[in-house]
Amino acid sequence: LWGLPEPGQLPWSEVRLSPGAVVALAGLTSVSDWIASARPEKSYAGLDVDPAAYLGQARVDEARKIGKLAWRPWQPPGDTGFTALFPEEDRPRPVQVAVEAVVAAMQGPGIVVAAAPTGEGKTKAALQAAAAMVHRFGLRGLYAAMPSRVTSNQAFEEVEKLMEDADVPVRLLHSAAGEYLKGRATAVDPAAALRPVGVDVDGDGDGDAAAAEWFAHKRGLLAPVGVGTVDQALMAALRSSHVFVRLTGLSGKVVVFDEVHGYDVHMSTLMDRLMWWLGCLRVPVVLLSATLPSGRQHVLVESWRAGAQGRKPGRQVMGELPGVYPRVVWADAGSDAVQVVDVPASELNSDRVVGLEHVGFAERARWALRQAGEGRCVAVVQNLVRHADEAYEQILQLVAELPQEERPEVFLLHGQLGDAERAQAEAEILARFGRPDAHREQMRPQRAIVVGTKLLEEGLDVDFDVMISSVAPIDSLIQRMGRIQRHRRDGDRPALLLALTGVEEEANKVTFPRYTTNVHAEAVLLRTWAVLRGRTQVRCPDEVQQLVDLVYGPQKAVVCPPGWERQWERAAAQLQRTIADREEKAEAVRLPQPRDDVQLWELTARATRANRTRQDSYRRDGGGQ
């Protein structure tokens, strides 16, 4: 802004700013003020100051501060092809080839959706897409928005490896990042001492504290390359103080969202608005999912396109639903239509036939122990932490009765472990059951049982011989199936098997373990069980999209089994009331539409807490750690 004429000499009443300009100007002004205010009190210039000399020294000082922030744009190598970026991969998988091709065909920033089974290399495909778009469109970096801390940590390792030859630090953004990074040989952050003072001295709040909070904990979102939880990105969709700084932090980057099928109603409502704003700001987006319902895909893509084209999102026409899977879907700002690319599965995921069997809830521990007794690594996945803890204790008691040489190793992972304990558990499970290499194959137990919650389904790159899982929404179950023999290993392995527990049919009633419907919507559990109860197997990937769209499609897509009618109708009505209530609450706190005449004050009016990105329960239907 330096060099503009005096304010009185400009016709400010005639100035019109686009939504992008409003965000950029507000974000630039706030961050510039914070950087300029980060100075020791002894540097106060006093009243007798030579303005010209002060300005000259300030330019030197401020340049030094900005240098400490290390906000250098990422400059990918000239060759951003997949094999050039990831030479350790023998050959790209089909979804990786398809993503590279569609990004090369883009005429400008756009949106890409990769819907493919777990193990297809979607994360690396997204990183290749990000590198190519940063290079082609002159962007400054990327932010990878992951569903949880454990997946953020994994993605951080991938991104940091990608950046090995780039002079750009990678920021890890989540509440336990410090614990994860403890002990690593990371460089001292030279910007840590920057603390703004004297900010907004005429305002009502504590301007120094707000600015210091940003610089102490949230500065990473402004850095060119960052990895963290999706919450850090969704905060940019909340009406809150400094939300324009968050939007500025996302602008000029490629933003990758992983596991987008798993967002709860509140998160999805915020996500739709964020997509609209990111499209308006021409921020390229890559969405990844193994089980994305077709209708949800339409809403996300259409929201981004509406923002990019300066219009409101259109309604979905049911005939437009893509039936192909795996697939890559894409559009850029100038596209007349969304393109759908049919992608074959890799050899690993082709024609996977997963057997199904039903096990009583009280027998789940004994079932797991019998499987481990056959020399197998078994996963026990529960919907609630309390059920995981119960299963873990039962298994330990049963193991204690066995001879020492027959005892399997037993592990526990869920979100209520302490930060240090959880980090240790994640690291050990990854080391023992992760992607095979010479070292890990030696560490893999001969027999083991891993008990956990949905953390075992969300992006954790581990695999087990067989699994027993509580009945959960169909997308979660398919995600969990993807952890069964996810990697190729030496030696014979048993047939693919998923045992389902936590559901019993009584006379005219279906029951689930206590508190389950506090986490997952009863209607979605009923619809899931209705489509699976008569099956002895699921063919992946052939039946994945069909099953997901049945459960999350129109009410009549799944026929209510005889005798369930009363419970079925009551649960469906409750789900609709819950969704409407949660959507209304999310709409009350999310940003306004990016209208041409949007005003800055609208972004912060009736500001809410910036951490209101998730609801207490129910994902798209329900959730829990």
C-alpha positions as CSV (number, residue, x, y, z in Angstrom):
1,L,0.0,0.0,0.0
2,W,3.0,2.3,0.3
3,G,2.9,5.0,-2.4
4,L,-0.8,5.5,-2.6
5,P,-2.0,9.1,-2.8
6,E,-3.4,10.8,0.3
7,P,-6.8,9.4,1.3
8,G,-8.4,12.8,0.8
9,Q,-7.3,12.8,-2.9
10,L,-9.0,9.5,-3.8
11,P,-12.7,8.9,-4.6
12,W,-13.2,6.2,-2.0
13,S,-16.9,6.2,-2.4
14,E,-16.5,4.8,-5.9
15,V,-14.2,1.9,-4.8
16,R,-15.6,-1.6,-5.1
17,L,-13.8,-4.6,-3.8
18,S,-14.5,-8.2,-4.7
19,P,-14.8,-10.8,-1.9
20,G,-11.3,-11.9,-2.7
21,A,-10.0,-8.4,-2.5
22,V,-11.8,-7.8,0.8
23,V,-10.2,-10.9,2.3
24,A,-6.7,-10.2,0.9
25,L,-6.6,-6.6,2.0
26,A,-7.9,-7.3,5.5
27,G,-5.5,-10.3,6.0
28,L,-2.6,-8.3,4.6
29,T,-3.3,-5.4,6.9
30,S,-3.7,-7.5,10.0
31,V,-0.6,-9.6,9.5
32,S,1.5,-6.6,8.5
33,D,0.3,-4.8,11.7
34,W,1.3,-7.8,13.8
35,I,4.7,-8.1,12.2
36,A,5.4,-4.4,12.6
37,S,4.2,-4.6,16.2
38,A,6.5,-7.4,17.1
39,R,9.3,-5.3,18.7
40,P,10.8,-4.8,22.1
41,E,9.5,-1.8,24.1
42,K,13.0,-0.3,24.2
43,S,12.8,0.3,20.5
44,Y,10.1,3.0,21.0
45,A,11.3,5.8,18.8
46,G,9.9,8.6,21.0
47,L,8.6,12.0,19.9
48,D,11.7,13.6,18.4
49,V,12.1,11.2,15.5
50,D,13.2,11.9,12.0
51,P,10.4,10.2,9.9
52,A,12.7,9.6,6.9
53,A,15.4,8.0,9.0
54,Y,12.7,6.0,10.9
55,L,11.2,4.7,7.7
56,G,14.6,3.7,6.3
57,Q,15.5,1.7,9.5
58,A,12.0,0.2,9.7
59,R,12.3,-1.2,6.2
60,V,15.5,-2.9,7.2
61,D,14.0,-4.2,10.5
62,E,10.8,-5.4,9.0
63,A,12.6,-7.3,6.2
64,R,14.6,-9.1,8.9
65,K,11.5,-10.1,10.7
66,I,9.8,-11.4,7.6
67,G,13.0,-13.3,6.8
68,K,12.7,-15.0,10.3
69,L,9.2,-16.1,9.4
70,A,10.6,-18.2,6.5
71,W,7.5,-17.6,4.4
72,R,9.4,-18.5,1.2
73,P,7.1,-19.9,-1.6
74,W,7.6,-23.5,-2.4
75,Q,9.2,-24.0,-5.8
76,P,8.6,-27.5,-7.0
77,P,11.1,-29.1,-9.4
78,G,10.7,-28.5,-13.1
79,D,9.5,-32.1,-13.5
80,T,6.4,-32.6,-11.4
81,G,5.5,-36.0,-12.8
82,F,4.7,-38.7,-10.4
83,T,7.7,-40.9,-11.1
84,A,10.0,-37.8,-10.8
85,L,8.6,-36.8,-7.4
86,F,8.3,-40.4,-6.0
87,P,11.1,-42.4,-7.6
88,E,10.9,-45.0,-4.9
89,E,7.6,-46.2,-6.3
90,D,8.0,-49.0,-8.8
91,R,5.2,-47.6,-11.0
92,P,2.3,-45.2,-10.5
93,R,-1.0,-46.8,-9.7
94,P,-4.0,-46.2,-11.9
95,V,-5.5,-43.4,-9.7
96,Q,-2.1,-41.7,-9.6
97,V,-1.9,-41.8,-13.4
98,A,-5.4,-40.4,-13.8
99,V,-4.9,-37.6,-11.3
100,E,-1.7,-36.5,-13.1
101,A,-3.5,-36.5,-16.4
102,V,-6.5,-34.4,-15.3
103,V,-4.3,-31.8,-13.6
104,A,-2.2,-31.5,-16.8
105,A,-5.5,-30.9,-18.7
106,M,-6.6,-28.1,-16.4
107,Q,-6.6,-24.6,-17.9
108,G,-6.5,-22.9,-14.5
109,P,-7.1,-23.6,-10.8
110,G,-9.8,-26.3,-10.3
111,I,-11.1,-29.0,-8.1
112,V,-10.2,-32.7,-8.2
113,V,-11.9,-35.6,-6.5
114,A,-10.1,-39.0,-6.2
115,A,-12.6,-41.7,-5.0
116,A,-10.7,-45.0,-4.8
117,P,-10.1,-47.8,-2.3
118,T,-7.7,-47.6,0.6
119,G,-4.2,-48.5,-0.5
120,E,-4.4,-47.0,-4.0
121,G,-2.0,-44.2,-3.2
122,K,-4.4,-41.3,-3.0
123,T,-2.3,-39.2,-0.7
124,K,0.7,-39.3,-3.0
125,A,-1.5,-38.6,-6.0
126,A,-2.8,-35.5,-4.2
127,L,0.8,-34.4,-3.4
128,Q,1.8,-34.8,-7.1
129,A,-1.3,-32.8,-8.1
130,A,-0.4,-30.1,-5.6
131,A,3.2,-29.9,-6.9
132,A,2.0,-29.7,-10.5
133,M,-0.6,-26.9,-9.8
134,V,1.8,-24.9,-7.7
135,H,4.3,-25.1,-10.6
136,R,1.8,-24.4,-13.4
137,F,-0.3,-21.7,-11.7
138,G,2.4,-19.8,-9.8
139,L,1.1,-20.7,-6.3
140,R,3.0,-20.6,-3.1
141,G,2.4,-23.9,-1.4
142,L,-0.1,-26.4,0.0
143,Y,-2.0,-27.3,3.1
144,A,-3.0,-30.9,3.7
145,A,-6.1,-31.1,5.9
146,M,-6.3,-34.5,7.5
147,P,-9.2,-36.0,9.6
148,S,-7.2,-36.7,12.8
149,R,-3.9,-36.1,14.5
150,V,-2.5,-39.5,13.6
151,T,-3.2,-39.1,9.9
152,S,-1.8,-35.6,10.1
153,N,1.4,-37.0,11.5
154,Q,1.6,-39.6,8.7
155,A,1.0,-37.0,6.1
156,F,3.6,-34.7,7.7
157,E,6.2,-37.4,7.1
158,E,5.2,-37.7,3.4
159,V,5.2,-34.0,2.8
160,E,8.5,-33.5,4.7
161,K,10.1,-36.2,2.5
162,L,8.7,-34.5,-0.6
163,M,10.3,-31.2,0.6
164,E,13.8,-32.6,1.3
165,D,15.4,-30.6,-1.5
166,A,13.3,-27.5,-1.1
167,D,14.3,-24.7,1.2
168,V,10.8,-24.5,2.7
169,P,10.0,-25.7,6.3
170,V,6.9,-27.9,6.7
171,R,4.6,-26.9,9.6
172,L,2.6,-29.4,11.6
173,L,-0.7,-28.0,12.9
174,H,-2.6,-29.8,15.6
175,S,-3.0,-29.7,19.3
176,A,-0.4,-32.4,20.0
177,A,2.1,-31.4,17.3
178,G,4.7,-30.5,19.9
179,E,4.5,-34.0,21.5
180,Y,4.9,-35.7,18.1
181,L,7.8,-33.5,17.1
182,K,9.6,-33.9,20.5
183,G,13.0,-35.3,20.1
184,R,13.2,-34.8,16.4
185,A,16.2,-32.9,15.0
186,T,14.1,-29.9,14.0
187,A,15.7,-26.5,13.6
188,V,15.0,-23.8,16.2
189,D,12.2,-21.6,15.0
190,P,13.8,-18.1,14.6
191,A,10.4,-16.5,14.5
192,A,9.4,-17.8,18.0
193,A,10.6,-14.7,19.7
194,L,8.3,-12.4,17.5
195,R,5.6,-11.2,19.9
196,P,3.3,-8.4,18.7
197,V,2.7,-5.6,21.3
198,G,0.5,-2.5,21.2
199,V,-2.0,-4.1,18.8
200,D,-5.5,-2.5,18.7
201,V,-4.9,-0.4,21.7
202,D,-8.1,1.5,21.1
203,G,-10.3,-1.6,20.8
204,D,-12.4,-3.4,23.4
205,G,-10.4,-6.7,23.4
206,D,-6.9,-7.7,24.1
207,G,-5.3,-7.1,20.7
208,D,-1.8,-8.1,21.9
209,A,-3.1,-11.5,23.2
210,A,-5.0,-12.2,19.9
211,A,-2.0,-11.4,17.8
212,A,0.4,-13.3,20.1
213,E,-1.9,-16.3,19.9
214,W,-1.7,-16.3,16.1
215,F,2.1,-16.0,16.1
216,A,2.6,-18.6,18.8
217,H,0.2,-21.3,17.6
218,K,-1.4,-20.5,14.3
219,R,1.4,-19.0,12.3
220,G,1.8,-22.3,10.4
221,L,-1.4,-21.7,8.5
222,L,0.2,-18.6,6.9
223,A,3.4,-20.5,6.1
224,P,3.5,-21.8,2.5
225,V,3.6,-25.5,3.4
226,G,1.6,-27.0,6.2
227,V,0.0,-30.3,7.3
228,G,-2.6,-30.6,10.1
229,T,-6.1,-31.4,11.0
230,V,-9.1,-30.4,8.8
231,D,-10.2,-28.2,11.7
232,Q,-7.5,-25.7,10.9
233,A,-9.0,-25.2,7.5
234,L,-12.7,-25.4,8.6
235,M,-12.0,-22.5,11.0
236,A,-11.8,-20.4,7.8
237,A,-15.5,-21.0,7.3
238,L,-16.6,-19.7,10.8
239,R,-17.6,-16.1,11.5
240,S,-14.9,-15.3,14.0
241,S,-12.3,-12.7,14.7
242,H,-9.4,-12.7,12.2
243,V,-11.2,-15.2,9.9
244,F,-10.0,-13.2,7.0
245,V,-6.4,-14.0,8.1
246,R,-7.3,-17.7,7.9
247,L,-8.7,-17.3,4.4
248,T,-5.6,-15.4,3.4
249,G,-3.5,-18.3,4.8
250,L,-5.3,-20.7,2.6
251,S,-5.2,-18.5,-0.5
252,G,-2.5,-19.0,-3.1
253,K,-2.1,-22.7,-2.0
254,V,-3.5,-26.0,-3.1
255,V,-5.6,-27.4,-0.3
256,V,-5.9,-31.2,0.1
257,F,-8.8,-32.7,2.1
258,D,-8.5,-36.4,3.0
259,E,-11.3,-38.7,4.1
260,V,-14.0,-36.2,3.2
261,H,-16.7,-38.8,3.6
262,G,-16.2,-38.9,7.3
263,Y,-17.3,-35.3,8.2
264,D,-20.2,-34.9,10.5
265,V,-23.2,-32.8,9.7
266,H,-21.8,-29.7,11.3
267,M,-18.4,-30.1,9.5
268,S,-20.1,-30.8,6.2
269,T,-22.2,-27.6,6.5
270,L,-19.1,-25.6,7.1
271,M,-17.2,-27.5,4.4
272,D,-19.8,-26.5,1.8
273,R,-19.4,-22.9,2.6
274,L,-15.6,-23.2,2.6
275,M,-15.7,-24.8,-0.8
276,W,-17.7,-21.8,-2.1
277,W,-15.2,-19.3,-0.7
278,L,-12.2,-21.3,-1.9
279,G,-13.7,-21.4,-5.4
280,C,-14.3,-17.6,-5.2
281,L,-10.6,-17.2,-4.2
282,R,-9.5,-19.5,-7.0
283,V,-7.9,-21.9,-4.5
284,P,-7.3,-25.3,-6.1
285,V,-8.8,-28.2,-4.0
286,V,-8.1,-31.9,-4.0
287,L,-10.6,-34.1,-2.2
288,L,-9.8,-37.7,-1.3
289,S,-12.1,-40.5,-0.2
290,A,-12.6,-44.2,-0.4
291,T,-16.4,-44.1,0.3
292,L,-17.8,-40.7,-0.9
293,P,-21.5,-40.8,-1.6
294,S,-22.3,-39.6,-5.0
295,G,-24.7,-36.9,-3.7
296,R,-22.1,-35.6,-1.3
297,Q,-19.6,-35.4,-4.1
298,H,-22.0,-33.3,-6.2
299,V,-22.5,-30.8,-3.4
300,L,-18.8,-30.3,-2.8
301,V,-17.8,-29.9,-6.4
302,E,-20.8,-27.7,-7.2
303,S,-20.0,-25.4,-4.2
304,W,-16.4,-24.9,-5.5
305,R,-17.5,-24.3,-9.1
306,A,-20.2,-21.8,-7.9
307,G,-17.6,-19.8,-6.1
308,A,-15.2,-19.8,-9.1
309,Q,-18.0,-18.8,-11.5
310,G,-19.6,-16.1,-9.3
311,R,-23.0,-17.8,-8.8
312,K,-25.0,-19.8,-6.3
313,P,-24.6,-23.6,-6.2
314,G,-27.2,-25.4,-8.3
315,R,-29.4,-28.3,-7.2
316,Q,-28.4,-31.9,-8.0
317,V,-30.2,-33.8,-10.7
318,M,-30.3,-37.5,-9.6
319,G,-29.4,-38.7,-13.2
320,E,-26.1,-36.9,-12.9
321,L,-24.8,-39.3,-10.2
322,P,-21.6,-41.0,-11.2
323,G,-21.9,-44.8,-10.8
324,V,-18.2,-45.6,-11.6
325,Y,-15.7,-46.5,-8.9
326,P,-12.8,-46.0,-8.6
327,R,-13.0,-42.6,-10.3
328,V,-11.4,-39.2,-10.7
329,V,-13.7,-36.2,-11.0
330,W,-12.5,-32.8,-12.0
331,A,-13.4,-29.3,-13.2
332,D,-11.6,-26.0,-13.4
333,A,-13.1,-22.5,-13.2
334,G,-13.8,-22.3,-16.9
335,S,-15.3,-25.8,-17.3
336,D,-18.8,-26.0,-18.7
337,A,-19.3,-29.4,-17.0
338,V,-17.7,-31.7,-14.5
339,Q,-15.6,-34.5,-16.0
340,V,-15.7,-38.0,-14.6
341,V,-12.8,-40.4,-15.4
342,D,-13.4,-44.2,-14.9
343,V,-10.2,-45.6,-13.2
344,P,-9.4,-49.3,-12.8
345,A,-8.3,-50.5,-9.4
346,S,-4.7,-51.6,-8.9
347,E,-3.8,-55.3,-8.7
348,L,-3.9,-55.0,-4.9
349,N,-7.5,-54.0,-4.8
350,S,-8.9,-55.8,-7.9
351,D,-11.5,-58.5,-7.1
352,R,-11.1,-58.4,-3.4
353,V,-13.8,-60.7,-2.0
354,V,-14.3,-60.0,1.8
355,G,-16.1,-62.7,3.6
356,L,-18.7,-61.7,6.2
357,E,-19.8,-63.5,9.4
358,H,-21.8,-62.5,12.5
359,V,-20.4,-62.8,16.0
360,G,-22.2,-62.0,19.2
361,F,-21.0,-58.9,21.0
362,A,-20.1,-60.9,24.2
363,E,-18.0,-63.3,22.1
364,R,-15.9,-60.8,20.3
365,A,-12.9,-61.2,22.6
366,R,-12.9,-65.0,22.4
367,W,-13.3,-64.8,18.6
368,A,-10.2,-62.5,18.3
369,L,-8.2,-64.9,20.6
370,R,-9.1,-67.9,18.5
371,Q,-8.0,-66.1,15.3
372,A,-4.7,-65.0,16.9
373,G,-4.2,-68.7,18.0
374,E,-4.1,-69.6,14.3
375,G,-1.0,-67.4,14.0
376,R,-2.8,-64.3,12.8
377,C,-2.7,-60.5,13.4
378,V,-6.2,-59.5,14.4
379,A,-7.9,-56.1,14.5
380,V,-10.8,-55.5,16.9
381,V,-12.5,-52.2,15.9
382,Q,-15.2,-50.7,18.2
383,N,-17.4,-47.7,17.8
384,L,-17.0,-46.4,21.4
385,V,-13.9,-46.0,23.6
386,R,-15.7,-47.7,26.5
387,H,-16.3,-50.8,24.2
388,A,-12.7,-50.8,23.1
389,D,-11.5,-50.7,26.7
390,E,-13.9,-53.5,27.7
391,A,-12.7,-55.7,24.8
392,Y,-9.1,-54.9,25.7
393,E,-9.5,-55.9,29.3
394,Q,-11.4,-59.1,28.4
395,I,-8.7,-60.1,25.9
396,L,-5.9,-59.5,28.5
397,Q,-7.7,-61.7,31.0
398,L,-8.1,-64.5,28.4
399,V,-4.5,-64.1,27.3
400,A,-3.3,-64.5,30.9
401,E,-4.8,-68.0,31.0
402,L,-2.7,-69.2,28.1
403,P,0.8,-70.7,28.2
404,Q,3.5,-68.1,27.7
405,E,4.5,-69.3,24.3
406,E,0.9,-69.1,23.0
407,R,0.1,-65.6,24.2
408,P,-0.5,-63.0,21.4
409,E,0.8,-59.4,21.8
410,V,-2.1,-57.1,22.6
411,F,-2.3,-53.4,21.7
412,L,-4.8,-50.6,22.4
413,L,-5.4,-47.3,20.5
414,H,-8.1,-44.7,20.9
415,G,-8.5,-41.0,21.2
416,Q,-8.8,-40.8,24.9
417,L,-5.3,-42.0,25.6
418,G,-3.0,-39.3,26.9
419,D,-1.0,-37.5,24.3
420,A,2.3,-39.2,25.0
421,E,0.7,-42.7,25.4
422,R,-1.3,-42.2,22.2
423,A,1.8,-41.1,20.3
424,Q,3.7,-44.1,21.5
425,A,0.8,-46.5,20.7
426,E,0.5,-45.0,17.1
427,A,4.2,-45.3,16.5
428,E,4.4,-48.9,17.8
429,I,1.4,-50.1,15.8
430,L,2.8,-48.4,12.6
431,A,6.1,-50.1,13.2
432,R,4.7,-53.5,13.8
433,F,1.8,-53.6,11.3
434,G,2.7,-50.9,8.7
435,R,3.9,-51.0,5.1
436,P,6.2,-53.9,4.8
437,D,10.0,-53.5,4.5
438,A,12.8,-55.7,5.6
439,H,12.9,-54.2,9.1
440,R,9.1,-54.1,9.7
441,E,8.7,-57.7,8.5
442,Q,11.0,-58.8,11.3
443,M,9.0,-56.7,13.8
444,R,5.6,-58.0,12.8
445,P,4.4,-60.3,15.5
446,Q,3.6,-64.0,14.8
447,R,0.3,-63.5,16.5
448,A,-1.3,-60.3,17.8
449,I,-4.5,-58.5,18.6
450,V,-4.9,-54.7,18.1
451,V,-8.0,-53.2,19.8
452,G,-9.0,-49.7,18.7
453,T,-11.7,-47.3,17.6
454,K,-12.2,-45.5,14.3
455,L,-8.6,-44.3,14.5
456,L,-7.7,-47.7,13.0
457,E,-9.9,-46.9,9.9
458,E,-8.8,-43.3,9.2
459,G,-5.7,-43.2,7.1
460,L,-3.5,-45.3,9.4
461,D,-1.3,-47.3,6.9
462,V,-1.5,-50.6,8.7
463,D,-2.9,-54.0,7.8
464,F,-4.2,-57.1,9.6
465,D,-4.9,-60.7,8.6
466,V,-8.5,-60.6,9.8
467,M,-10.8,-58.2,11.6
468,I,-13.9,-58.1,13.8
469,S,-15.8,-54.8,13.9
470,S,-18.9,-53.5,15.5
471,V,-21.6,-52.7,13.0
472,A,-21.0,-49.1,11.8
473,P,-22.2,-47.0,8.9
474,I,-21.4,-48.6,5.6
475,D,-18.7,-46.2,4.7
476,S,-16.8,-46.9,7.9
477,L,-17.1,-50.6,7.4
478,I,-15.7,-50.4,3.9
479,Q,-12.8,-48.3,5.3
480,R,-12.2,-50.9,7.9
481,M,-12.2,-53.7,5.2
482,G,-9.4,-51.7,3.6
483,R,-7.2,-52.5,6.6
484,I,-7.6,-56.3,6.0
485,Q,-4.5,-57.5,4.1
486,R,-3.8,-54.0,2.8
487,H,-0.2,-54.9,1.8
488,R,1.3,-57.8,0.1
489,R,3.4,-59.9,2.4
490,D,5.4,-63.1,2.1
491,G,3.8,-66.4,3.1
492,D,0.3,-67.7,3.1
493,R,-2.5,-65.5,4.5
494,P,-6.0,-66.5,5.3
495,A,-9.1,-65.7,3.3
496,L,-10.2,-62.0,3.7
497,L,-12.6,-62.0,6.6
498,L,-14.6,-59.3,8.4
499,A,-16.7,-60.5,11.4
500,L,-19.5,-58.2,12.3
501,T,-20.6,-57.8,15.9
502,G,-22.6,-55.3,18.0
503,V,-26.0,-56.0,16.4
504,E,-28.8,-58.4,17.4
505,E,-32.2,-59.0,15.9
506,E,-35.0,-59.6,18.3
507,A,-38.8,-59.9,17.7
508,N,-39.7,-56.8,15.6
509,K,-36.5,-55.0,16.9
510,V,-32.8,-54.5,16.1
511,T,-30.6,-53.8,19.1
512,F,-27.1,-52.3,19.3
513,P,-24.7,-52.1,22.3
514,R,-25.6,-49.4,24.8
515,Y,-24.6,-45.9,23.8
516,T,-23.9,-46.9,20.2
517,T,-26.7,-44.6,18.8
518,N,-25.1,-41.7,20.7
519,V,-22.2,-42.0,18.2
520,H,-23.8,-43.3,15.0
521,A,-27.4,-42.5,13.9
522,E,-29.7,-45.4,14.4
523,A,-31.3,-44.9,11.0
524,V,-27.9,-45.3,9.2
525,L,-27.0,-48.3,11.3
526,L,-30.4,-49.9,10.4
527,R,-30.0,-49.2,6.7
528,T,-26.4,-50.6,6.8
529,W,-27.5,-53.8,8.5
530,A,-30.4,-54.1,6.2
531,V,-28.1,-54.2,3.1
532,L,-25.5,-56.5,4.8
533,R,-27.5,-59.0,6.9
534,G,-28.2,-61.4,4.1
535,R,-24.7,-61.2,2.6
536,T,-21.9,-63.6,3.0
537,Q,-19.4,-61.4,1.2
538,V,-18.7,-58.0,-0.3
539,R,-16.9,-57.6,-3.6
540,C,-14.5,-54.7,-3.6
541,P,-14.3,-52.4,-5.4
542,D,-17.2,-53.5,-7.6
543,E,-19.9,-53.1,-5.0
544,V,-18.5,-50.2,-3.0
545,Q,-20.3,-47.3,-4.6
546,Q,-23.6,-49.2,-4.9
547,L,-23.6,-50.0,-1.2
548,V,-22.6,-46.5,-0.1
549,D,-25.2,-44.9,-2.4
550,L,-27.9,-47.3,-1.1
551,V,-27.3,-46.4,2.5
552,Y,-26.9,-42.6,1.9
553,G,-29.4,-42.4,-1.0
554,P,-33.1,-41.7,-1.0
555,Q,-35.2,-43.2,1.8
556,K,-36.8,-45.8,-0.5
557,A,-33.5,-47.0,-1.9
558,V,-33.3,-49.6,1.0
559,V,-36.4,-51.8,1.7
560,C,-37.3,-52.0,5.3
561,P,-37.1,-55.6,6.5
562,P,-40.5,-57.0,7.8
563,G,-41.0,-56.3,11.4
564,W,-38.7,-53.3,11.6
565,E,-41.2,-50.8,10.3
566,R,-41.9,-49.0,13.6
567,Q,-38.2,-48.7,14.6
568,W,-37.2,-47.9,11.0
569,E,-39.7,-45.0,10.6
570,R,-38.9,-43.6,14.1
571,A,-35.2,-43.6,13.5
572,A,-35.5,-42.0,10.0
573,A,-37.6,-39.2,11.5
574,Q,-35.1,-38.7,14.3
575,L,-32.2,-38.5,11.8
576,Q,-34.0,-35.9,9.7
577,R,-34.7,-33.8,12.8
578,T,-31.1,-34.1,14.0
579,I,-29.6,-33.2,10.6
580,A,-31.9,-30.2,10.3
581,D,-31.0,-29.0,13.8
582,R,-27.3,-29.4,13.3
583,E,-27.4,-27.7,9.9
584,E,-29.3,-24.8,11.4
585,K,-26.7,-24.4,14.1
586,A,-23.8,-24.6,11.7
587,E,-25.4,-22.1,9.3
588,A,-25.8,-19.7,12.3
589,V,-22.0,-19.5,12.7
590,R,-20.6,-20.0,9.2
591,L,-19.4,-17.2,6.9
592,P,-21.9,-15.4,4.7
593,Q,-22.0,-16.2,1.0
594,P,-19.1,-14.7,-1.0
595,R,-21.4,-12.1,-2.7
596,D,-20.0,-9.4,-4.9
597,D,-21.1,-6.8,-2.3
598,V,-20.0,-8.7,0.8
599,Q,-18.7,-6.4,3.5
600,L,-15.8,-7.1,5.8
601,W,-17.9,-6.6,9.0
602,E,-20.2,-9.5,7.8
603,L,-17.3,-12.0,8.2
604,T,-16.9,-11.2,11.9
605,A,-20.4,-10.2,12.9
606,R,-21.8,-12.2,15.9
607,A,-18.4,-13.9,16.0
608,T,-18.2,-17.4,17.4
609,R,-15.3,-19.3,18.9
610,A,-12.9,-20.3,16.1
611,N,-12.7,-23.9,17.5
612,R,-16.4,-24.7,16.8
613,T,-15.6,-27.0,13.9
614,R,-17.1,-30.3,15.1
615,Q,-20.2,-31.3,16.9
616,D,-20.3,-33.4,20.0
617,S,-21.8,-36.5,18.3
618,Y,-23.1,-37.8,15.0
619,R,-20.8,-37.7,12.0
620,R,-22.5,-37.4,8.7
621,D,-24.6,-39.6,10.8
622,G,-22.3,-40.0,13.9
623,G,-18.7,-40.0,15.1
624,G,-16.4,-40.6,18.0
625,Q,-12.8,-41.5,18.5
